[in-house]
Amino acid sequence: MEALDGSMAFDFAGKYIEIEDHSFILKQLNDGRGVSISFEVEGDRVKITEVFEIEETGNADLQRFGWQSILDNFKRYTESWYSSNN
């Protein structure tokens, strides 16, 4: 992964440990940190909750910002896909 301005880049890889269709994903990053993602239907919306282990060498606030940016981009993508297919 790389910052939009090219100022920072890092490898981002891992493996899926558990997947429950439409409700839960558990993955482990190559550095051993865990990430869990749950999906809850709330009316015509889906609430996504992501819990991740902070990388000890990095700034916690920047990591939270990065993960939130990923979710925000996912939201924009899914809303765009949905509106163009309905």
Secondary structure, 3 states (H helix, E strand, C coil): CECCCCCCECCCCEEEEEEECCCEEEEEECCCCEEEEEEEEECCEEEEEEEECCCCCCCHHHHHHHHHHHHHHHHHHHHHHHHHCC
